[in-house]
Amino acid sequence: MSNIYKEHPSQAARIMASAKGASITDKQLETLQGLLDKVKLTEKQAETRDDLISKRDAPPQLSVGAKTRVQEQFLFDKFGIKKDFWSKETDKGNEQEDESLNLFAKTSGIKKNEQTFENDYFIGTPDIITDDAIIDIKTSFSGSTFPWFENELPENAYFYQVQAYLYLTGRQNGFVAYCLTNSDDLAIQDETRRECWRQKIIDPTDEQLDAIETKVFSQMTFDQIDDKLRVKVYEIKRNDAVIEKMIERIKLCRVYYAELENEINNRIK
């Protein structure tokens, strides 16, 4: 293999999804345990028990999404082809990263990390590192998407991202900090145009445009809210069992990566 597949923490959740029907569910495990506890089984129950044991003990398989992720990395490594993904939410997250970091620094006094970490399985640059923790910063697109009252981490994908960073840095505690920052002028203009389209206003008058701009501006800027209320932090403890599963999944990704490389090489012989 010409490239050793290493995963970026931000993509870790994509490779962790189980292949459909390939792994046993929690409900199936309960059913299996109930069958194993029985002294005598009917023929049908015995068949079910054996099927569930086979499913429980089957080696893990990559999901379609995991294979897609490996294919994307292979095409980038081999040909420099990169799949572009855009949405207004991710666009704001990328463009407002420094603003979110500055907002977090204002409320915590902790500054941005610039160091990239790499081990045998992952490579990445955590947003913030302290002596015993890493902190990953997320930028909410709007006031309505900011997790004002959610007590649990809203995005499960960030759990795997933080676990990967904890493994990379040797830290034990992780945090995800959601930040609510003002959108920039270009984003406000874009959203104003979208609002005109939503209202089917093709050629707005100055009065209509002013009213829509005022509405959009009020929904995309938040200086009237105390800085401390614009940062919501969730704690994530290191889970070595999960990290081991992530490592095993990367090993499967490497096998599939090699298969892709062999396929390409065979096609040009």
Buried (B, 14 or more C-beta within 10 A) or exposed (E): EEBEBBBEBBBBBBBBBBBEEEBBEEEBEEBBEEBEEEEEEEEEBEEBBEEBBEBEEEEBBBBEEBBBBBBBBBBEBBEEEEEEEEEBEEBBBEBBBEBBBBBBBEBBEBEBBEEEBEEEBBBBBBBBBBEEBBBBBBBBBBBEEBBEEEEEBBEEBBBBBBBBBBBBBEBEBBBBBBBBBBBBEEBBEBBBBEBBEEEEEEEBEEEEBEEBBEEBBEBBBBEEEEBEEBBBEBEBEBBEEBBEBBBEBBEBBBEBBBBBBEEEEEEEE
